[in-house]
Amino acid sequence: MLTNRSKAVDRHPMTVWEKMYLPAIAKGMSITLSHFFKKKPTINFPEETRPFSPVFRGLHILNRDEEGRENCTACGLCAVACPAEAITMEAAERKEGEEHLYREEKYAAKYEINMLRCIFCGLCEEACPKDAIYLSETFAPSNYKREGFIYGKNDLLIPDPKKEPELYQKAVGERARKK
């Protein structure tokens, strides 16, 4: 008795009324009919969206600062913190004239996340000292090929706030604006 849910089985002989099963059928039909008048839990997805939980973790996003420069400095802490080893990156040095693209002297030339391996734990977000990566409120889309689930830097990078302010605000989401 681990759960304290066990019940003793009653083995007395059935009466004539119980042998006809009419009370059991009536009880089952009353339960079925009561569900006809209850509110449906189904959500018509494209037209309606359900509210997100405050702890929901969706697709990863590489963040930019207010000037449109990438926050990621390719320190590799997110890749080290990832228990599924889903993140790979290669660092590169910033060249002359690229100050408007990258904040620091070092940046991520290659940044990939394998979404088939990712467990959406959020440890990469916690490990990042520059707030360069966060998990958005967007669902991971479906795909037919495995290659479609390996997101590169261009897929993860948030739109430029100066060039595309509407797309930037949409990509940031509500939770990131509150931070």
Residue pairs with C-beta under 8 A, 6 or more apart in sequence:
17 23
18 24
43 49
43 50
52 137
52 175
54 175
56 137
57 120
57 121
57 122
57 135
58 120
58 135
58 136
58 137
58 138
58 139
58 140
59 115
59 135
59 136
59 138
59 139
59 140
59 151
60 113
60 118
60 124
60 133
60 134
60 135
60 136
60 151
60 156
61 133
61 134
61 135
61 136
61 156
61 157
61 158
61 171
62 70
62 71
62 72
62 108
62 111
62 132
62 133
62 153
62 156
62 157
62 158
63 71
63 72
63 131
63 132
63 133
63 134
63 158
64 70
64 71
64 157
64 158
64 160
64 161
64 168
65 71
65 103
66 161
67 100
67 162
68 100
68 160
68 161
68 162
68 163
69 100
69 101
69 102
69 103
70 101
70 102
70 103
70 107
70 108
70 132
70 157
71 103
71 130
71 131
71 132
72 107
72 108
72 111
72 130
72 132
72 133
73 103
73 104
73 106
73 107
73 108
73 130
73 132
74 89
74 90
74 91
74 92
74 106
74 107
74 108
74 109
74 111
75 106
75 129
75 130
76 89
76 91
77 127
77 128
77 129
78 87
78 89
78 123
78 124
78 125
78 127
78 128
78 132
78 133
79 85
79 87
79 88
79 89
79 124
80 127
81 123
81 124
81 126
81 127
82 118
82 123
82 124
83 119
83 121
83 123
84 117
84 118
84 119
84 121
85 117
86 113
86 114
86 115
86 117
86 118
86 119
87 111
87 112
87 113
87 114
87 124
88 110
88 111
88 112
88 114
89 108
89 110
89 111
89 112
90 108
90 109
90 110
91 106
91 107
91 108
91 109
92 106
92 107
92 108
92 109
93 105
93 106
94 101
94 102
94 104
94 105
94 106
94 107
101 107
103 130
108 153
110 152
110 153
111 152
111 153
111 156
112 150
112 151
112 152
112 153
113 150
113 151
113 156
114 149
114 150
115 140
115 149
115 150
115 151
116 146
116 149
116 150
120 135
122 135
124 133
125 133
125 134
125 135
131 179
133 156
134 176
136 171
136 173
136 176
137 173
137 174
137 175
138 173
140 149
143 149
158 168
158 171
158 172
159 167
159 168
159 171
160 168
161 168
